[in-house]
């Protein structure tokens, strides 16, 4: 017996973030919409057809939600085709849903072109967005690049093979740096050794301390591009001292895009958005150091957390500190990981009252201080002491 259930047409949910399909023109053809990266012809172009003319489709969030962050989006397709919909236009729409501008790159493909030509297109796209940052409503120092599969290889190449621009160039776009400020790699090709064929260069071997911070997502069941690719890039970043975050999910094949139908693997976009927020990429405001002491019933918090949650913006980073028994209730968060100026709600969590004693669920408590504390800009360090009662 088959059962048909009514389906509501309207808002689509992707990784807890919602958007309305009509807001983006989902059927938009990037061949007819978007900017030519080289109006007079791309370097090394062998013709004048659309496949010889790399473009950038611009998708800006509503002005009242824009964070100033921007992301070049590189769809996958083995450098032979472009998965322009589920790894391109839908991704731009997801980025717009939390205030990030999306720029979908239509780069040159085989057999007419090679990955180095695609890299030139990605570098030009970064330079273009940086040069036009003000009119596009993005910050020139918060331009990232995101790629899937072969587009992930392209993203990793852009993050390891960049230059600071040519100040003497006649074209003002070429005077801009093509170094991205952050990377997001979804099931990327990284290693030529693991790939066993194709024209991929091993980008993990090119990682340096100047490689931008990166977020990586893969699945354990991916046989098209095995998760070892992401692991190798992550370990190279770790060895170079570059901040990185890696998620390898248990289930999922290759080429899943945003994975809207899977409650587990489909969490990766939400995790990536949180990573951008926690890294301060969704705001242009500076971060400041905070310190102080937490006491409960006039005794220092033995073991727990202090969390400062911005009360005036969902884009500002949440700042938190883990307090151990040795700290005697004291906490300190440096400026790199601290909050931005403005009002904050405070959450205090106790996870133990003693150290190395028999655990008790009764020890776990949480206090929410809704009356906001205000972090002041320009202060060398903001000091906040908190006293709560268990009664």
C-alpha positions in Angstrom: 0.0 0.0 0.0 1.3 3.5 -0.8 0.4 6.6 1.1 0.7 10.1 -0.4 1.1 13.0 2.0 0.4 16.6 1.1 3.6 18.7 0.7 3.6 22.4 1.5 5.3 24.6 -1.0 7.2 27.5 0.3 10.1 27.9 2.7 12.9 25.3 2.4 15.0 24.4 5.4 18.7 23.8 5.2 20.7 23.0 8.3 18.3 24.9 10.6 18.7 28.0 8.5 15.7 28.9 6.3 15.3 30.8 3.1 12.6 31.4 0.5 13.5 30.0 -3.0 11.8 32.9 -4.8 14.3 35.3 -3.3 17.2 34.2 -5.5 15.7 33.1 -8.9 16.9 29.5 -8.4 16.8 28.9 -12.2 19.2 31.7 -12.8 21.6 31.0 -15.7 25.1 32.2 -14.7 26.0 32.3 -18.4 23.5 35.2 -18.8 23.7 36.7 -15.3 26.8 37.8 -13.6 30.0 39.7 -14.4 32.7 38.7 -16.8 36.0 38.4 -14.9 38.0 39.5 -17.9 35.7 41.6 -20.2 38.4 41.7 -22.9 39.2 38.0 -22.7 40.7 35.7 -20.1 44.5 35.1 -20.3 45.2 31.9 -22.2 41.6 31.8 -23.7 41.5 29.7 -26.8 38.1 31.0 -28.1 35.3 33.5 -27.4 32.5 31.1 -26.5 30.9 31.1 -23.1 33.1 28.3 -21.9 36.1 30.6 -22.6 34.7 33.4 -20.6 34.7 32.8 -16.8 32.0 34.6 -14.9 31.0 35.5 -11.4 27.3 35.4 -10.4 26.7 37.9 -7.6 24.1 37.1 -4.9 23.9 39.7 -2.1 21.9 39.3 1.1 19.3 41.9 2.1 21.0 45.1 3.3 19.5 44.8 6.8 21.1 41.3 7.2 24.4 41.8 5.5 27.4 41.1 7.7 30.1 42.3 5.3 31.5 38.8 4.8 31.7 37.4 1.3 32.4 34.0 -0.2 33.5 32.9 -3.6 31.6 29.6 -4.3 33.3 26.9 -6.5 31.0 24.1 -7.6 32.5 20.7 -8.1 32.4 18.5 -11.2 35.9 17.0 -11.7 37.1 20.1 -13.6 34.9 18.8 -16.5 31.4 20.1 -15.6 30.0 22.4 -12.9 27.4 21.3 -10.4 26.1 24.8 -10.6 22.8 24.3 -8.8 23.2 22.2 -5.6 26.9 23.2 -5.2 26.5 26.7 -6.4 23.3 28.7 -6.5 21.7 26.9 -3.5 24.9 27.5 -1.6 24.8 31.2 -2.4 21.2 31.2 -1.1 22.3 29.5 2.1 25.1 32.1 2.6 22.6 34.9 2.1 20.3 33.5 4.8 22.8 34.5 7.5 24.1 37.7 5.9 27.0 36.5 3.8 27.4 37.6 0.1 27.7 34.7 -2.3 29.7 34.8 -5.5 29.3 31.7 -7.6 32.3 31.1 -9.9 31.9 29.7 -13.4 35.5 28.7 -14.0 37.1 27.2 -17.1 36.9 23.4 -17.6 38.6 20.5 -19.3 39.3 19.4 -21.9 39.9 22.9 -23.3 41.5 24.1 -20.1 43.4 22.7 -17.1 43.2 23.3 -13.3 45.7 26.0 -13.4 43.4 28.0 -15.7 40.6 27.5 -13.2 42.9 28.7 -10.5 43.6 31.9 -12.4 39.8 32.3 -12.6 39.4 31.8 -8.8 42.3 34.2 -8.1 40.7 36.8 -10.4 37.4 36.4 -8.7 38.9 37.1 -5.3 40.7 40.1 -6.7 37.5 41.3 -8.3 35.4 41.1 -5.2 38.2 42.8 -3.1 38.5 45.6 -5.7 34.7 46.2 -5.7 34.2 45.5 -2.0 32.7 48.8 -1.1 30.0 48.8 -3.8 29.3 45.1 -3.1 28.9 45.8 0.6 31.6 43.4 1.7 34.7 43.9 3.7 38.0 43.6 1.8 39.5 41.6 4.7 36.6 39.1 5.1 36.5 37.4 1.7 36.5 33.6 1.8 36.3 30.8 -0.8 34.2 27.7 -0.5 34.5 24.6 -2.8 33.1 21.2 -3.3 35.0 18.1 -4.6 37.2 19.4 -7.5 35.9 22.9 -6.5 37.4 22.0 -3.1 40.7 21.3 -4.7 40.4 24.7 -6.4 39.7 26.3 -3.1 42.7 24.6 -1.4 44.9 25.8 -4.4 43.6 29.3 -3.9 44.5 29.1 -0.2 48.0 27.9 -0.9 49.0 29.4 -4.2 48.3 33.1 -3.9 50.1 36.4 -4.3 49.7 39.9 -2.9 48.9 41.6 -6.2 50.9 43.6 -8.6 51.0 47.3 -7.5 52.3 48.3 -10.9 49.5 46.5 -12.9 47.6 48.6 -15.4 44.4 46.8 -14.5 43.4 48.0 -10.9 41.9 44.6 -10.2 45.3 42.9 -10.7 46.7 45.2 -8.0 44.6 43.4 -5.4 45.8 40.4 -3.3 44.2 37.1 -4.3 44.8 35.6 -0.8 41.4 34.5 0.6 40.8 35.3 4.2 39.3 31.9 5.0 38.5 28.6 3.4 35.6 26.2 3.5 36.2 22.8 1.9 33.5 20.3 1.3 34.7 16.7 0.4 37.7 18.2 -1.4 40.2 16.5 -3.6 43.6 17.3 -2.0 46.2 14.6 -2.7 47.4 13.3 -6.1 48.6 10.2 -4.4 45.2 9.3 -3.1 43.4 10.3 -6.3 45.5 8.0 -8.5 45.0 9.7 -11.7 43.8 13.0 -13.1 45.6 16.3 -13.2 45.4 17.2 -9.5 48.4 18.8 -7.7 48.7 17.8 -4.0 47.8 21.0 -2.2 48.5 19.6 1.3 52.2 19.8 0.4 51.9 23.6 -0.2 50.4 24.6 3.2 52.4 27.2 5.1 51.8 29.3 8.2 50.3 31.9 5.8 47.5 29.6 4.6 44.1 31.0 5.7 42.1 29.4 8.5 39.9 26.5 7.2 36.8 24.5 7.9 36.6 21.0 6.3 33.7 18.6 5.9 33.8 15.0 4.6 31.9 11.7 5.0 33.4 8.3 6.0 31.3 6.6 3.3 32.6 8.8 0.4 34.3 6.5 -2.1 34.5 9.1 -4.9 36.9 11.2 -2.8 37.9 9.5 0.4 38.0 11.4 3.7 41.8 10.9 3.8 42.0 13.9 1.5 40.5 16.2 4.1 42.5 14.6 6.9 45.8 15.2 5.0 44.9 18.9 4.5 43.8 19.3 8.1 47.0 17.7 9.4 49.1 19.9 7.2 47.3 23.0 8.5 47.8 21.8 12.1 51.5 21.3 11.5 51.8 24.8 10.1 49.9 26.3 13.1 46.9 27.4 11.0 43.5 27.3 12.8 41.4 24.5 11.3 38.3 22.5 12.0 37.5 19.1 10.5 34.2 17.2 10.6 34.0 13.6 9.2 30.4 12.3 9.3 29.6 8.6 9.4 27.1 8.5 6.5 26.9 10.1 3.1 28.1 9.5 -0.4 30.0 11.9 -2.6 28.6 15.2 -4.0 25.9 15.8 -1.4 26.0 19.6 -1.4 24.2 21.1 1.6 22.6 17.7 2.5 19.2 19.1 3.4 17.5 15.7 3.8 19.9 14.2 6.4 19.6 15.3 10.0 23.1 14.2 10.9 25.4 15.0 7.9 23.1 17.9 7.0 24.3 19.6 10.1 27.6 20.6 8.4 26.3 24.0 7.0 25.2 25.0 10.5 28.6 24.0 11.9 30.3 26.0 9.1 28.2 29.0 9.9 29.0 28.7 13.6 32.7 28.4 12.7 32.5 31.6 10.7 30.7 33.4 13.6 33.1 32.1 16.3 36.0 33.2 14.2 34.7 36.8 14.0 34.2 36.5 10.3 30.6 37.7 10.4 31.4 41.1 12.0 33.9 43.9 11.4 34.0 44.9 15.0 37.1 44.3 17.1 37.3 41.7 19.9 38.5 42.6 23.4 39.9 40.7 26.3 37.7 40.1 29.4 38.5 38.6 32.8 37.0 38.3 36.2 35.8 35.8 38.8 32.7 33.6 39.3 31.4 32.7 42.7 28.4 30.6 43.8 27.1 31.2 47.3 30.3 33.2 48.0 32.5 30.2 47.0 34.6 30.1 43.8 33.1 28.1 40.9 35.0 24.8 41.1 34.5 23.6 37.6 32.3 25.0 34.8 31.8 27.6 32.1 31.2 31.3 31.7 29.6 32.3 28.4 29.0 35.8 27.0 26.2 35.8 24.4 25.8 39.0 22.3 22.5 40.6 23.0 22.5 43.0 20.0 23.6 40.8 17.1 23.5 37.2 15.9 26.7 37.9 13.8 29.0 38.7 16.7 31.0 35.8 18.2 30.0 34.1 21.4 32.9 34.1 23.9 33.4 31.5 26.6 35.8 30.4 29.2 36.3 27.0 30.9 37.0 27.4 34.6 38.9 24.7 36.4 39.3 23.9 40.1 42.8 25.4 40.0 41.5 28.8 38.9 39.6 29.4 42.1 36.7 30.9 40.1 38.9 33.1 37.9 38.6 33.3 34.1 40.4 35.2 31.4 39.6 35.4 27.7 42.2 37.0 25.4 41.4 39.5 22.7 41.7 36.9 19.9 38.9 34.9 21.4 37.0 37.5 23.4 33.7 39.3 22.8 33.0 42.3 20.6 31.9 45.6 22.3 28.3 45.8 23.2 25.7 44.3 25.6 25.9 40.6 26.4 23.8 38.0 28.2 25.7 35.9 30.7 25.4 32.1 31.1 27.1 30.4 34.0 27.3 26.6 34.1 28.5 24.5 37.0 29.6 21.0 36.1 31.1 19.9 39.4 31.4 21.2 43.0 34.5 19.2 43.9 37.5 17.8 42.0 37.9 14.0 41.5 35.0 13.1 43.7 32.0 10.9 43.1 30.1 12.6 40.3 26.6 13.7 41.1 24.0 15.0 38.6 22.9 17.4 41.3 26.1 19.3 40.8 25.1 20.4 37.3 23.5 23.8 37.4 23.0 26.7 35.1 22.3 30.4 35.7 21.2 32.9 33.0 21.9 36.5 33.8 19.5 38.3 31.4 20.5 41.8 32.6 23.2 42.5 30.0 26.8 43.4 30.8 28.4 45.8 28.4 31.8 45.2 26.9 33.5 48.5 26.4 35.7 49.1 23.3 39.2 50.5 23.7 39.6 49.1 27.2 42.8 47.0 27.6 40.7 44.5 29.5 37.1 44.4 30.7 36.7 43.0 34.2 33.4 41.4 35.2 32.8 39.5 38.5 29.7 37.4 38.9 28.1 36.2 42.1 25.1 33.8 41.9 23.1 31.9 44.5 22.1 28.2 44.4 19.2 28.9 46.7 
